[in-house]
Amino acid sequence: MMNPDLLDILVCPETKQGLRFADSDLLDRLNQAVADGSLVNQMGSRVKDRIQEGLVREDEEVLYPVRD
């Protein structure tokens, strides 16, 4: 798990909005979309891997997956 104190300095590189940890409900919905083949990234490519953890932008339009 990512250090929560890191969120104090992390922002979206595009909009500079703050980020928060994605909750389990959001991750469940996204992973269902991954399973259905309906989730795409910003480049329009289909997301194939389940999302274990992520940071979501304040407007909830973008999620940044957290990977080891």
N, CA, C and O atoms as a GROMACS GRO file, in nm:
protein
  272
    1MET      N    1   0.085  -0.119   0.000
    1MET     CA    2   0.000   0.000   0.000
    1MET      C    3   0.089   0.124   0.000
    1MET      O    4   0.193   0.128   0.065
    2MET      N    5   0.046   0.222  -0.072
    2MET     CA    6   0.119   0.348  -0.081
    2MET      C    7   0.107   0.427   0.049
    2MET      O    8   0.005   0.422   0.117
    3ASN      N    9   0.213   0.498   0.082
    3ASN     CA   10   0.216   0.582   0.201
    3ASN      C   11   0.113   0.695   0.186
    3ASN      O   12   0.122   0.773   0.092
    4PRO      N   13   0.014   0.705   0.277
    4PRO     CA   14  -0.088   0.810   0.268
    4PRO      C   15  -0.031   0.952   0.271
    4PRO      O   16  -0.090   1.043   0.213
    5ASP      N   17   0.082   0.971   0.337
    5ASP     CA   18   0.143   1.104   0.342
    5ASP      C   19   0.188   1.152   0.204
    5ASP      O   20   0.200   1.273   0.181
    6LEU      N   21   0.211   1.058   0.114
    6LEU     CA   22   0.252   1.094  -0.021
    6LEU      C   23   0.142   1.171  -0.095
    6LEU      O   24   0.171   1.251  -0.184
    7LEU      N   25   0.017   1.148  -0.057
    7LEU     CA   26  -0.094   1.218  -0.122
    7LEU      C   27  -0.091   1.368  -0.100
    7LEU      O   28  -0.151   1.444  -0.176
    8ASP      N   29  -0.023   1.411   0.005
    8ASP     CA   30  -0.013   1.555   0.032
    8ASP      C   31   0.063   1.630  -0.077
    8ASP      O   32   0.044   1.750  -0.095
    9ILE      N   33   0.149   1.558  -0.150
    9ILE     CA   34   0.229   1.625  -0.253
    9ILE      C   35   0.196   1.582  -0.395
    9ILE      O   36   0.238   1.647  -0.491
   10LEU      N   37   0.121   1.472  -0.411
   10LEU     CA   38   0.088   1.424  -0.545
   10LEU      C   39  -0.033   1.497  -0.602
   10LEU      O   40  -0.131   1.521  -0.532
   11VAL      N   41  -0.025   1.531  -0.730
   11VAL     CA   42  -0.138   1.590  -0.802
   11VAL      C   43  -0.142   1.530  -0.942
   11VAL      O   44  -0.045   1.468  -0.987
   12CYS      N   45  -0.252   1.547  -1.009
   12CYS     CA   46  -0.264   1.505  -1.148
   12CYS      C   47  -0.168   1.590  -1.232
   12CYS      O   48  -0.170   1.712  -1.222
   13PRO      N   49  -0.083   1.527  -1.312
   13PRO     CA   50   0.012   1.605  -1.392
   13PRO      C   51  -0.057   1.690  -1.499
   13PRO      O   52   0.000   1.789  -1.546
   14GLU      N   53  -0.176   1.652  -1.539
   14GLU     CA   54  -0.248   1.724  -1.644
   14GLU      C   55  -0.322   1.846  -1.591
   14GLU      O   56  -0.312   1.955  -1.647
   15THR      N   57  -0.398   1.827  -1.482
   15THR     CA   58  -0.487   1.933  -1.432
   15THR      C   59  -0.443   1.993  -1.299
   15THR      O   60  -0.495   2.097  -1.257
   16LYS      N   61  -0.349   1.929  -1.233
   16LYS     CA   62  -0.301   1.970  -1.100
   16LYS      C   63  -0.406   1.951  -0.990
   16LYS      O   64  -0.390   2.005  -0.880
   17GLN      N   65  -0.512   1.876  -1.018
   17GLN     CA   66  -0.611   1.842  -0.916
   17GLN      C   67  -0.550   1.745  -0.816
   17GLN      O   68  -0.459   1.669  -0.849
   18GLY      N   69  -0.602   1.748  -0.695
   18GLY     CA   70  -0.559   1.654  -0.595
   18GLY      C   71  -0.603   1.512  -0.628
   18GLY      O   72  -0.690   1.490  -0.712
   19LEU      N   73  -0.540   1.417  -0.560
   19LEU     CA   74  -0.570   1.275  -0.581
   19LEU      C   75  -0.611   1.214  -0.448
   19LEU      O   76  -0.572   1.262  -0.341
   20ARG      N   77  -0.689   1.107  -0.456
   20ARG     CA   78  -0.726   1.031  -0.337
   20ARG      C   79  -0.720   0.884  -0.373
   20ARG      O   80  -0.723   0.847  -0.491
   21PHE      N   81  -0.713   0.799  -0.271
   21PHE     CA   82  -0.714   0.656  -0.296
   21PHE      C   83  -0.852   0.614  -0.349
   21PHE      O   84  -0.954   0.660  -0.298
   22ALA      N   85  -0.853   0.529  -0.448
   22ALA     CA   86  -0.978   0.475  -0.500
   22ALA      C   87  -1.037   0.380  -0.397
   22ALA      O   88  -0.966   0.295  -0.344
   23ASP      N   89  -1.166   0.393  -0.369
   23ASP     CA   90  -1.229   0.304  -0.272
   23ASP      C   91  -1.264   0.170  -0.338
   23ASP      O   92  -1.257   0.156  -0.460
   24SER      N   93  -1.302   0.075  -0.256
   24SER     CA   94  -1.327  -0.061  -0.306
   24SER      C   95  -1.445  -0.066  -0.403
   24SER      O   96  -1.444  -0.147  -0.495
   25ASP      N   97  -1.546   0.018  -0.384
   25ASP     CA   98  -1.660   0.020  -0.476
   25ASP      C   99  -1.617   0.062  -0.616
   25ASP      O  100  -1.656   0.001  -0.715
   26LEU      N  101  -1.536   0.166  -0.624
   26LEU     CA  102  -1.486   0.211  -0.754
   26LEU      C  103  -1.399   0.105  -0.818
   26LEU      O  104  -1.413   0.077  -0.938
   27LEU      N  105  -1.309   0.044  -0.741
   27LEU     CA  106  -1.223  -0.060  -0.796
   27LEU      C  107  -1.305  -0.179  -0.845
   27LEU      O  108  -1.274  -0.237  -0.949
   28ASP      N  109  -1.410  -0.215  -0.772
   28ASP     CA  110  -1.498  -0.325  -0.815
   28ASP      C  111  -1.565  -0.292  -0.948
   28ASP      O  112  -1.570  -0.377  -1.036
   29ARG      N  113  -1.616  -0.168  -0.962
   29ARG     CA  114  -1.682  -0.128  -1.088
   29ARG      C  115  -1.582  -0.128  -1.204
   29ARG      O  116  -1.613  -0.176  -1.313
   30LEU      N  117  -1.464  -0.076  -1.179
   30LEU     CA  118  -1.362  -0.073  -1.284
   30LEU      C  119  -1.319  -0.213  -1.324
   30LEU      O  120  -1.302  -0.242  -1.442
   31ASN      N  121  -1.300  -0.300  -1.226
   31ASN     CA  122  -1.257  -0.436  -1.256
   31ASN      C  123  -1.367  -0.516  -1.327
   31ASN      O  124  -1.337  -0.606  -1.405
   32GLN      N  125  -1.493  -0.483  -1.302
   32GLN     CA  126  -1.601  -0.546  -1.378
   32GLN      C  127  -1.594  -0.500  -1.523
   32GLN      O  128  -1.615  -0.580  -1.614
   33ALA      N  129  -1.564  -0.371  -1.545
   33ALA     CA  130  -1.548  -0.320  -1.681
   33ALA      C  131  -1.427  -0.384  -1.750
   33ALA      O  132  -1.431  -0.409  -1.870
   34VAL      N  133  -1.320  -0.409  -1.674
   34VAL     CA  134  -1.204  -0.480  -1.730
   34VAL      C  135  -1.248  -0.619  -1.775
   34VAL      O  136  -1.216  -0.661  -1.886
   35ALA      N  137  -1.320  -0.689  -1.689
   35ALA     CA  138  -1.366  -0.824  -1.722
   35ALA      C  139  -1.459  -0.824  -1.843
   35ALA      O  140  -1.456  -0.917  -1.924
   36ASP      N  141  -1.541  -0.720  -1.855
   36ASP     CA  142  -1.635  -0.708  -1.968
   36ASP      C  143  -1.565  -0.663  -2.097
   36ASP      O  144  -1.621  -0.674  -2.206
   37GLY      N  145  -1.442  -0.614  -2.083
   37GLY     CA  146  -1.370  -0.563  -2.200
   37GLY      C  147  -1.413  -0.423  -2.240
   37GLY      O  148  -1.389  -0.381  -2.353
   38SER      N  149  -1.477  -0.350  -2.148
   38SER     CA  150  -1.530  -0.218  -2.184
   38SER      C  151  -1.450  -0.101  -2.126
   38SER      O  152  -1.483   0.014  -2.153
   39LEU      N  153  -1.345  -0.129  -2.049
   39LEU     CA  154  -1.265  -0.022  -1.991
   39LEU      C  155  -1.148   0.011  -2.083
   39LEU      O  156  -1.072  -0.078  -2.123
   40VAL      N  157  -1.135   0.139  -2.117
   40VAL     CA  158  -1.025   0.183  -2.202
   40VAL      C  159  -0.944   0.290  -2.130
   40VAL      O  160  -0.995   0.361  -2.044
   41ASN      N  161  -0.816   0.300  -2.167
   41ASN     CA  162  -0.731   0.403  -2.109
   41ASN      C  163  -0.744   0.532  -2.189
   41ASN      O  164  -0.822   0.539  -2.283
   42GLN      N  165  -0.667   0.634  -2.151
   42GLN     CA  166  -0.679   0.764  -2.218
   42GLN      C  167  -0.637   0.759  -2.364
   42GLN      O  168  -0.674   0.846  -2.443
   43MET      N  169  -0.560   0.659  -2.402
   43MET     CA  170  -0.518   0.644  -2.542
   43MET      C  171  -0.621   0.565  -2.623
   43MET      O  172  -0.606   0.550  -2.745
   44GLY      N  173  -0.725   0.514  -2.556
   44GLY     CA  174  -0.829   0.440  -2.624
   44GLY      C  175  -0.805   0.290  -2.631
   44GLY      O  176  -0.882   0.217  -2.693
   45SER      N  177  -0.698   0.243  -2.569
   45SER     CA  178  -0.667   0.099  -2.568
   45SER      C  179  -0.743   0.030  -2.456
   45SER      O  180  -0.763   0.086  -2.348
   46ARG      N  181  -0.785  -0.091  -2.482
   46ARG     CA  182  -0.858  -0.169  -2.383
   46ARG      C  183  -0.766  -0.205  -2.266
   46ARG      O  184  -0.653  -0.248  -2.286
   47VAL      N  185  -0.816  -0.186  -2.145
   47VAL     CA  186  -0.742  -0.224  -2.024
   47VAL      C  187  -0.764  -0.374  -2.002
   47VAL      O  188  -0.878  -0.420  -1.998
   48LYS      N  189  -0.654  -0.448  -1.989
   48LYS     CA  190  -0.664  -0.594  -1.977
   48LYS      C  191  -0.635  -0.646  -1.838
   48LYS      O  192  -0.677  -0.756  -1.803
   49ASP      N  193  -0.563  -0.567  -1.756
   49ASP     CA  194  -0.523  -0.612  -1.623
   49ASP      C  195  -0.613  -0.554  -1.515
   49ASP      O  196  -0.652  -0.437  -1.520
   50ARG      N  197  -0.645  -0.637  -1.417
   50ARG     CA  198  -0.724  -0.590  -1.303
   50ARG      C  199  -0.650  -0.481  -1.229
   50ARG      O  200  -0.527  -0.478  -1.229
   51ILE      N  201  -0.724  -0.392  -1.168
   51ILE     CA  202  -0.667  -0.281  -1.093
   51ILE      C  203  -0.676  -0.315  -0.945
   51ILE      O  204  -0.786  -0.330  -0.890
   52GLN      N  205  -0.561  -0.327  -0.881
   52GLN     CA  206  -0.557  -0.364  -0.739
   52GLN      C  207  -0.567  -0.241  -0.648
   52GLN      O  208  -0.626  -0.245  -0.541
   53GLU      N  209  -0.507  -0.131  -0.695
   53GLU     CA  210  -0.500  -0.010  -0.615
   53GLU      C  211  -0.486   0.106  -0.712
   53GLU      O  212  -0.426   0.092  -0.818
   54GLY      N  213  -0.540   0.221  -0.676
   54GLY     CA  214  -0.529   0.336  -0.766
   54GLY      C  215  -0.554   0.467  -0.696
   54GLY      O  216  -0.610   0.473  -0.586
   55LEU      N  217  -0.512   0.572  -0.763
   55LEU     CA  218  -0.537   0.709  -0.718
   55LEU      C  219  -0.633   0.772  -0.817
   55LEU      O  220  -0.609   0.768  -0.938
   56VAL      N  221  -0.740   0.830  -0.767
   56VAL     CA  222  -0.841   0.890  -0.852
   56VAL      C  223  -0.834   1.042  -0.837
   56VAL      O  224  -0.817   1.095  -0.728
   57ARG      N  225  -0.849   1.109  -0.950
   57ARG     CA  226  -0.846   1.255  -0.952
   57ARG      C  227  -0.972   1.309  -0.885
   57ARG      O  228  -1.074   1.241  -0.881
   58GLU      N  229  -0.966   1.432  -0.832
   58GLU     CA  230  -1.079   1.493  -0.761
   58GLU      C  231  -1.208   1.490  -0.841
   58GLU      O  232  -1.315   1.469  -0.785
   59ASP      N  233  -1.200   1.512  -0.974
   59ASP     CA  234  -1.321   1.512  -1.056
   59ASP      C  235  -1.368   1.371  -1.092
   59ASP      O  236  -1.470   1.355  -1.159
   60GLU      N  237  -1.295   1.270  -1.047
   60GLU     CA  238  -1.326   1.129  -1.069
   60GLU      C  239  -1.331   1.089  -1.216
   60GLU      O  240  -1.394   0.990  -1.252
   61GLU      N  241  -1.264   1.165  -1.302
   61GLU     CA  242  -1.260   1.134  -1.445
   61GLU      C  243  -1.141   1.047  -1.483
   61GLU      O  244  -1.142   0.983  -1.588
   62VAL      N  245  -1.038   1.045  -1.398
   62VAL     CA  246  -0.915   0.972  -1.429
   62VAL      C  247  -0.868   0.896  -1.306
   62VAL      O  248  -0.872   0.948  -1.194
   63LEU      N  249  -0.824   0.772  -1.329
   63LEU     CA  250  -0.765   0.692  -1.223
   63LEU      C  251  -0.624   0.653  -1.267
   63LEU      O  252  -0.602   0.609  -1.380
   64TYR      N  253  -0.530   0.671  -1.176
   64TYR     CA  254  -0.392   0.630  -1.198
   64TYR      C  255  -0.369   0.500  -1.121
   64TYR      O  256  -0.370   0.502  -0.998
   65PRO      N  257  -0.349   0.388  -1.191
   65PRO     CA  258  -0.322   0.263  -1.118
   65PRO      C  259  -0.192   0.273  -1.040
   65PRO      O  260  -0.095   0.334  -1.087
   66VAL      N  261  -0.189   0.215  -0.923
   66VAL     CA  262  -0.067   0.208  -0.843
   66VAL      C  263  -0.012   0.067  -0.861
   66VAL      O  264  -0.079  -0.033  -0.833
   67ARG      N  265   0.110   0.061  -0.909
   67ARG     CA  266   0.177  -0.068  -0.932
   67ARG      C  267   0.308  -0.069  -0.856
   67ARG      O  268   0.372   0.034  -0.837
   68ASP      N  269   0.348  -0.188  -0.813
   68ASP     CA  270   0.476  -0.203  -0.744
   68ASP      C  271   0.591  -0.168  -0.834
   68ASP      O  272   0.707  -0.174  -0.792
   0.00000   0.00000   0.00000
